[in-house]
Amino acid sequence: MANFDYGEHQLSHVKADAAAVSEALRREGFRVTLAENVPVKELKNTVEQFARSTVTRGVAVLYFAGLGGQYQTYNSKGAWWNHLQGAGKPADPRSPERESLALADVVKLLADHSSAGANFLVVDAARPNPFLAERENEPGGLAAVEATELADDMLVLMAAQPGSTAGELNEPSKLAAALAKHLSQGRESIGKMLQAVGNDVEQQSGGKQKPWFVVGQASLAVDSGTGKNARPTIASWPAFDNRTFLDSEQPREGSHPGQQWINASGMVFCWCPPGKFTMGSRGADQTEFGDAKPVEVTLPKGFWMAKYEAAQIEGQRAGWGPYPSITKAKLAPMHNLSHENPKKFIDMLTKAEQKAGRLPGDWEYALPTEAEWEYACRAGSTTRFSFGDDAEQLHCFANYADKSLLADDGAMQFADGRFDDGMGKSLAPVGSYQPNAWGLHDMHGNVAEWCADRYLPRLVGGVNPLVDQQIKEASADGVIRGGAWCSTAEYCASAFRNSEFAGKQRDYIGFRLVLRKE
């Protein structure tokens, strides 16, 4: 966001600063939206629309270049609050705060509407504000942001130390130049990237300007010294290339297993290639289930499987809900859903994607068939779990019934007290555990997942098998797969099948989507 037109005061380098940061982000594979000269009446909506476009469990970067300041307002009750100034000449130049959006509002919009796993807010607004030049006893620059004001997944970077201004009104931003130069280090660690940016800015300014940042619950200063300072524990971002991501507005067939594609709603999908596999329990599973005798299955067409279980924030974005929930965590999987409920979400998502021009007429979102689900879960494996046969490794891949659950609820005596996945009696944010070989998370545990099929006490093999109501033997129950937060290791096995009355809503049942060509 680049605000450089403030009437008689023009910030001549801000447009170029924002362009340099935008280009650096694009090189790293970020989807970039550039907004210029946003007036105050549109600032809030612009930030909210950005937050709603973020990628599930991705990294979101909101860069603001323009004027800012500390103001006392009626709501601040005597405290000095940070504000970002909308573009244009203020109606009353003596009161620019009336043309500004509180930084706290920006933080809240990201916290409420972003689905990213890390939200990175860069405030390049340390220039002296000319509208404040004649005010006496007015603090300069921006005030410190308290870690307690931020969500755990948020980081705020400011161009200068709290209470300090930096540079002149019409000179290039040292922070923008440093970001453009060192952004690629974020592939390894955002902390290392921030360290390099801080060092660069200090060097450019001869030590006069020092960026400052704070990360949720732990305030950290960027130090150019020995590098012994703590670094934020915020995820790095993956290197972007066509092998990792399919760079396409619309879905098309992937080139290899695990390649990722992101839809207009920020949902991530992983490519599952066409193939043949043995579905069901076998010797390598180290256990056998009576309704999962092995059958041979052929899937002649590949498909995109959602990388994560459908998250609550994704339902909110589609305008779906509210519905009963055991947690308000926005990245927790949707749950307490009947077999029919996901169809409403699918309809809303389909309309939104078609409106955005991102869904061709011959592609569809759906619940996966039971065969598609197990094929994607196994990801080429033939073992008990997607990662192997050893249940002692399950806590690295799944939120399931273990030591922490037993500690939260002593009635859960069936839980495995030897291992701890760290969640207890709760749902984990999607993507909290290691993925399988095709990049899919939570195929074991967290919530059991509805499949498109009706339950039949035996597996059906062949080409694209689907058990629906046309099969007389099929029950009215729907199939659920994968186990849940309250499941033992046995229930989390790749071949384990379970069923539930299709109209029943359970706090341990959710779903994930498949995207396939019809």
C-alpha positions in Angstrom: 0.0 0.0 0.0 1.7 3.2 -1.2 0.2 6.6 -0.1 2.3 9.3 -1.6 -0.3 12.0 -2.5 -1.0 14.2 0.5 -2.0 17.4 -1.3 0.7 20.0 -1.0 3.0 17.4 0.5 4.1 14.8 -2.1 6.2 11.8 -1.0 8.1 11.5 -4.3 9.9 8.2 -3.6 7.1 6.2 -2.0 5.7 4.8 -5.3 9.2 3.5 -6.3 9.7 2.1 -2.8 6.5 0.1 -2.9 7.3 -1.1 -6.4 10.7 -2.4 -5.3 9.1 -4.3 -2.4 6.4 -5.6 -4.7 8.8 -6.9 -7.2 10.9 -8.6 -4.5 7.8 -10.3 -3.1 6.8 -11.5 -6.6 10.2 -13.1 -7.1 9.6 -15.0 -3.9 6.3 -16.3 -5.2 4.0 -14.1 -3.3 0.7 -13.0 -4.9 0.9 -9.2 -4.8 -1.9 -6.6 -4.9 -0.7 -3.0 -5.1 -3.0 -0.2 -3.8 -1.9 3.4 -4.3 -3.2 6.6 -2.6 -5.9 5.0 -0.5 -8.0 7.6 1.3 -9.0 7.0 4.9 -12.6 6.0 4.0 -11.2 3.1 2.0 -8.2 2.1 4.2 -10.2 -0.3 6.5 -11.9 -2.1 3.6 -8.6 -2.4 1.7 -6.9 -4.0 4.6 -9.9 -6.4 5.2 -10.0 -7.4 1.6 -6.3 -8.2 1.7 -6.7 -10.2 4.9 -9.6 -12.2 3.3 -7.3 -13.1 0.3 -4.5 -14.6 2.3 -3.4 -18.2 1.8 -4.3 -20.8 4.4 -1.2 -21.4 6.6 0.9 -19.3 4.3 2.9 -16.1 5.0 1.1 -12.8 4.5 3.0 -9.5 4.2 1.2 -6.1 4.4 3.5 -3.3 3.5 2.4 0.3 4.2 4.4 3.3 2.9 3.2 6.8 3.7 2.6 9.1 6.6 1.8 8.1 10.2 1.9 9.4 13.7 0.9 9.1 17.3 -2.4 10.8 18.2 -4.6 11.1 21.2 -8.2 10.5 20.3 -11.5 10.2 22.3 -11.2 6.4 22.3 -7.6 6.4 23.4 -8.4 7.9 26.8 -5.2 10.0 27.0 -2.9 7.3 25.5 -0.9 8.0 22.3 -2.1 5.6 19.6 -0.4 4.8 16.3 -2.3 5.8 13.1 -1.7 5.4 9.4 -2.8 8.4 7.4 -5.1 8.1 4.4 -4.0 9.7 1.2 -5.1 13.2 0.2 -5.0 16.6 1.9 -6.7 16.4 5.3 -10.0 18.4 5.4 -8.4 20.0 8.5 -4.6 20.0 8.1 -4.4 20.7 11.9 -6.1 17.4 12.7 -4.6 14.7 10.4 -5.8 12.0 12.9 -9.3 12.5 11.5 -8.0 11.2 8.2 -6.2 8.2 9.7 -6.8 4.6 10.6 -5.5 3.3 14.0 -2.8 0.7 13.6 -4.6 -1.3 16.3 -7.5 -1.6 13.8 -5.2 -2.9 11.1 -3.8 -5.5 13.6 -7.4 -6.6 14.5 -8.4 -6.9 10.8 -5.5 -9.3 10.2 -6.2 -11.2 13.4 -9.9 -11.7 12.5 -9.8 -12.3 8.8 -6.3 -13.6 7.7 -5.9 -17.4 7.3 -2.1 -17.1 7.0 0.1 -19.0 9.5 2.3 -15.9 9.8 1.1 -12.3 9.4 3.9 -9.8 8.7 2.9 -6.1 9.0 5.6 -3.7 7.7 5.0 0.0 8.7 7.3 2.2 6.6 6.0 5.5 8.1 8.9 6.9 10.0 9.2 10.1 7.9 8.6 13.3 9.7 4.9 14.1 9.3 4.6 17.7 7.9 1.0 18.0 9.3 2.4 17.7 12.8 5.3 20.2 12.4 3.5 23.0 14.3 2.2 20.9 17.1 4.0 21.3 20.5 4.8 18.4 22.8 3.7 15.9 20.1 5.8 12.7 20.2 7.6 11.9 17.0 7.5 8.7 14.9 5.4 5.8 16.1 4.9 4.4 19.6 6.0 0.9 20.6 3.5 -1.9 19.9 3.1 -4.3 22.8 3.5 -8.0 22.2 0.3 -8.6 24.2 -1.6 -6.6 21.6 -0.7 -9.1 18.8 -1.8 -12.6 18.0 0.9 -15.2 18.3 1.2 -15.5 14.5 1.8 -11.7 13.9 4.9 -9.7 13.6 5.1 -5.9 13.2 8.2 -4.2 11.7 8.6 -0.5 11.9 11.1 1.6 10.0 12.6 3.2 13.1 12.8 2.8 16.9 9.7 3.8 18.8 9.4 7.6 19.2 11.9 8.3 16.4 11.6 9.6 12.9 13.9 8.6 10.1 15.0 10.2 6.8 13.5 13.1 5.0 10.1 13.5 3.4 11.4 13.2 -0.1 14.2 10.7 0.1 14.0 6.9 -0.8 13.2 4.5 2.0 16.2 2.7 3.5 13.8 0.1 4.9 12.3 -0.6 1.4 15.7 -0.9 -0.2 16.8 -3.3 2.5 13.7 -5.4 2.3 14.0 -5.7 -1.5 17.6 -6.8 -1.2 17.3 -9.3 1.6 13.7 -10.7 1.3 15.0 -13.9 -0.2 16.5 -14.9 3.1 13.0 -15.5 4.4 13.2 -18.8 2.6 15.5 -20.0 5.4 14.2 -17.9 8.3 12.2 -14.7 8.6 14.3 -14.0 11.7 17.6 -14.1 9.7 16.0 -11.9 7.0 15.0 -9.3 9.6 18.5 -9.4 11.0 19.9 -8.7 7.6 17.4 -5.9 6.9 18.3 -4.2 10.3 22.0 -4.4 9.6 21.5 -3.0 6.1 19.4 0.0 7.3 21.9 0.9 10.0 24.7 0.7 7.5 22.9 2.9 5.0 22.1 5.5 7.7 25.5 5.5 9.4 23.8 4.1 12.5 21.2 6.9 12.7 18.2 4.6 11.8 17.4 1.3 13.4 14.3 -0.7 12.5 12.3 -2.2 15.3 10.0 -5.1 15.4 7.8 -7.0 17.8 6.3 -10.5 17.5 3.2 -11.8 19.3 3.9 -12.4 23.0 7.6 -11.7 22.7 9.1 -8.3 22.0 12.3 -8.5 20.0 14.6 -5.6 18.8 16.5 -6.0 15.6 20.2 -5.8 16.6 23.1 -5.5 14.2 25.5 -7.0 16.7 26.5 -10.5 17.3 23.3 -12.1 16.3 22.7 -13.6 19.7 19.3 -12.0 20.1 16.3 -14.2 20.1 14.6 -14.6 16.7 10.9 -14.8 16.1 9.6 -18.4 15.7 7.6 -17.6 12.6 7.7 -19.9 9.7 10.0 -19.3 6.7 8.4 -19.5 3.2 9.3 -22.2 0.7 11.3 -21.4 -2.4 9.0 -20.7 -5.3 9.3 -22.7 -8.5 7.0 -24.4 -11.0 7.8 -27.8 -9.4 6.6 -26.6 -5.9 3.7 -24.6 -7.1 1.5 -24.6 -10.2 1.5 -20.9 -11.2 -1.9 -20.8 -12.8 -5.1 -18.8 -12.3 -7.2 -21.8 -13.1 -6.7 -25.4 -12.1 -5.2 -27.8 -14.6 -3.5 -31.2 -14.2 -0.4 -31.2 -12.1 3.0 -32.4 -13.2 4.1 -34.5 -10.2 2.8 -35.7 -6.8 2.6 -33.0 -4.2 2.7 -30.1 -6.5 0.6 -27.3 -4.9 -2.0 -25.0 -6.4 -3.9 -22.1 -4.6 -7.4 -21.1 -5.4 -8.8 -17.6 -5.3 -10.1 -18.2 -1.8 -6.5 -18.9 -0.5 -7.1 -22.7 -0.1 -4.1 -24.9 -1.0 -4.4 -28.1 -2.9 -1.8 -30.9 -3.6 -1.7 -32.9 -6.8 -2.4 -36.6 -6.6 -1.5 -38.3 -9.9 -3.5 -41.0 -11.6 -2.5 -44.5 -10.5 -3.3 -48.0 -9.2 -3.1 -49.1 -5.6 -4.2 -51.8 -3.2 -6.9 -50.3 -1.0 -7.5 -51.7 2.5 -5.7 -53.5 5.2 -2.9 -55.9 4.4 0.0 -57.6 6.2 2.2 -54.5 6.2 -0.5 -52.7 8.2 0.3 -55.0 11.1 -3.4 -55.3 11.8 -6.5 -56.2 9.8 -10.0 -54.7 9.8 -12.9 -56.9 8.9 -14.5 -54.3 6.6 -11.3 -53.4 4.9 -10.2 -56.6 3.1 -7.8 -55.4 0.3 -9.1 -54.7 -3.2 -7.4 -53.3 -6.3 -8.3 -49.8 -7.3 -7.6 -47.8 -10.5 -7.9 -44.0 -10.5 -7.4 -43.1 -14.2 -7.4 -39.4 -13.6 -5.4 -37.3 -11.2 -7.0 -34.9 -8.8 -6.2 -32.0 -6.4 -6.7 -32.9 -2.7 -6.9 -30.1 -0.1 -3.6 -29.8 1.7 -5.5 -29.1 5.0 -8.8 -30.1 6.5 -11.3 -27.3 5.8 -10.6 -24.6 8.4 -13.2 -22.5 10.2 -11.8 -19.3 8.7 -12.4 -20.7 5.2 -16.1 -21.4 6.1 -16.4 -17.8 7.5 -15.0 -16.4 4.3 -17.5 -18.2 2.2 -20.3 -16.9 4.4 -21.1 -20.3 5.8 -22.2 -20.6 9.4 -22.3 -20.1 12.2 -22.5 -23.7 13.5 -21.8 -25.4 16.8 -18.0 -25.3 17.6 -15.9 -26.4 20.5 -13.3 -23.7 19.7 -13.1 -20.2 18.3 -9.6 -20.8 16.8 -9.9 -19.6 13.2 -7.5 -22.3 11.8 -9.1 -25.2 13.7 -10.8 -27.6 11.3 -14.6 -27.2 10.8 -16.4 -29.8 12.8 -19.8 -30.7 14.2 -21.0 -31.2 10.7 -23.4 -33.7 9.1 -22.6 -35.5 5.9 -24.8 -33.0 4.0 -23.4 -29.9 5.6 -20.2 -29.7 3.5 -22.3 -29.5 0.3 -23.5 -26.1 1.3 -19.9 -24.9 1.7 -19.0 -26.5 -1.7 -21.9 -24.7 -3.4 -20.8 -21.3 -1.9 -17.1 -21.9 -2.8 -18.0 -23.0 -6.3 -20.0 -19.8 -6.9 -17.2 -17.6 -5.5 -14.5 -19.3 -7.6 -16.6 -19.1 -10.7 -17.3 -15.4 -10.1 -13.6 -14.8 -9.7 -13.0 -16.6 -13.1 -10.9 -19.3 -11.4 -13.0 -22.4 -11.9 -13.6 -23.8 -15.4 -16.9 -25.4 -16.1 -15.5 -28.9 -16.3 -13.9 -28.8 -12.9 -15.7 -29.4 -9.6 -15.1 -29.2 -5.8 -16.5 -32.2 -3.9 -16.0 -34.5 -1.0 -13.4 -37.1 -2.0 -14.5 -40.7 -2.6 -13.3 -43.2 -0.1 -10.8 -44.5 -2.7 -9.5 -41.0 -3.4 -9.1 -40.4 0.3 -7.0 -43.5 1.0 -5.0 -43.1 -2.2 -4.1 -39.6 -1.1 -3.5 -40.6 2.5 -1.1 -43.4 1.5 0.8 -41.1 -0.9 2.5 -44.2 -2.5 3.0 -46.0 0.8 1.9 -49.5 1.6 2.5 -49.3 5.4 0.2 -49.0 8.3 0.4 -45.2 8.3 1.6 -42.9 5.5 4.9 -42.5 7.3 5.5 -46.2 8.1 4.4 -48.9 10.5 5.7 -47.5 13.8 2.8 -46.1 15.9 5.4 -44.5 18.2 5.9 -41.8 15.5 2.3 -40.9 15.3 2.5 -38.0 17.6 4.7 -36.2 15.1 2.0 -36.5 12.4 -1.3 -36.4 14.2 -3.4 -34.9 17.0 -4.8 -38.2 18.6 -5.6 -39.7 21.9 -2.3 -39.5 23.9 -0.8 -38.3 27.1 -2.0 -34.7 26.9 -5.6 -35.8 26.2 -5.5 -38.1 29.3 -4.2 -35.2 31.4 -7.1 -33.0 30.3 -9.7 -35.7 30.7 -9.0 -38.6 33.0 -12.0 -40.5 31.6 -10.0 -41.1 28.4 -8.3 -44.2 29.8 -7.8 -45.6 26.4 -5.4 -42.8 25.4 -1.7 -43.7 24.8 0.1 -42.2 27.8 3.6 -42.7 26.4 3.5 -39.9 23.9 2.4 -36.3 23.8 1.2 -34.4 20.7 0.8 -31.3 22.8 -2.9 -30.6 22.1 -4.9 -32.2 24.9 -8.7 -32.2 24.6 -8.8 -29.8 21.7 -8.5 -29.4 17.9 -5.1 -28.5 16.5 -4.8 -25.7 13.9 -4.7 -27.3 10.5 -1.2 -28.1 9.4 0.3 -28.3 12.9 2.0 -31.7 12.2 4.2 -33.2 9.6 2.7 -33.9 6.2 2.8 -37.1 4.2 4.9 -37.6 1.1 2.5 -35.6 -1.1 2.3 -32.6 1.3 -1.0 -33.4 2.9 -1.4 -32.6 6.6 -3.7 -34.2 9.2 -4.6 -37.3 7.2 -4.1 -39.0 10.5 -6.0 -37.5 13.5 -7.4 -34.1 14.4 -10.8 -34.7 12.9 -12.1 -37.7 11.1 -13.2 -36.8 7.6 -16.4 -37.3 5.7 -16.1 -39.1 2.3 -18.6 -39.0 -0.5 -19.5 -42.7 -0.1 -22.2 -44.4 1.9 -20.9 -47.1 4.2 -20.7 -50.7 3.0 -19.2 -53.4 5.3 -16.7 -54.2 2.6 -14.5 -52.3 0.1 -15.4 -52.0 -3.6 -12.5 -52.1 -6.0 -12.3 -51.4 -9.7 -12.1 -48.1 -11.6 -13.2 -45.0 -9.7 -15.2 -46.9 -7.1 -18.0 -45.1 -5.3 -20.6 -46.5 -3.0 -23.8 -44.4 -3.2 -27.5 -44.9 -2.6 -27.9 -46.8 -5.8 -26.1 -49.8 -4.2 -28.9 -51.6 -2.3 -26.5 -53.0 0.3 -25.2 -49.6 1.3 -26.4 -48.2 4.6 -27.7 -44.7 5.3 -24.4 -44.0 7.2 -21.6 -42.0 5.7 -18.0 -43.1 5.6 -15.5 -41.3 7.8 -11.7 -41.7 7.5 -8.5 -40.8 9.3 -9.2 -40.8 13.0 -9.5 -37.8 15.3 -8.2 -36.0 18.3 -10.0 -38.6 20.5 -8.9 -41.7 18.5 -6.4 -44.4 19.3 -3.5 -45.1 16.9 -5.4 -48.0 15.4 -8.3 -45.7 14.4 -5.7 -43.4 12.7 -4.3 -46.1 10.3 -4.5 -45.4 6.6 -6.9 -48.4 6.0 -9.1 -47.9 9.0 -12.8 -47.3 8.1 -15.5 -46.0 10.2 -19.1 -44.8 9.7 -21.6 -42.4 11.2 -25.3 -41.7 10.7 -25.3 -39.1 7.8 -27.4 -36.6 9.7 -25.3 -36.8 12.9 -23.0 -33.9 13.9 -19.9 -34.8 16.0 -17.1 -32.6 17.4 -14.6 -35.1 16.0 -15.8 -35.1 12.4 -14.9 -32.6 9.7 -13.9 -32.8 6.1 -11.5 -31.8 3.4 -12.2 -31.1 -0.3 -11.1 -32.6 -3.6 -10.9 -30.6 -6.8 -11.2 -32.8 -9.9 -11.9 -32.5 -13.6 -15.4 -34.0 -14.3 
